[in-house]
Amino acid sequence: SAEGVSAAVNATADLRNTGKNILTVAVGDENFDLKPLASKPDYDSNLPVSSEETYPLLAKKIISQLLQIGQVCR
């Protein structure tokens, strides 16, 4: 719903304003635009369920982004 989208955009804006990084991953064969929720345009990904050969490359991209913005817990 439009209200749900608006609430999600507002919630992620609040998180970004406190310094949080937000990565989005849409899962499905349709092209969902989650860029407004992501901290940066390249933090938005789409995982098509009918294209399993793309999974490893996308996983590497997300892992790389997480390592750049996160910390390793030991």
Secondary structure, 3 states (H helix, E strand, C coil): CHHHHHHHHHHHHHHHHCCCCCCEEEECCCCCCCCCCCCCHHHEEEECCCCHHHHHHHHHHHHHHHHHHCCCCC
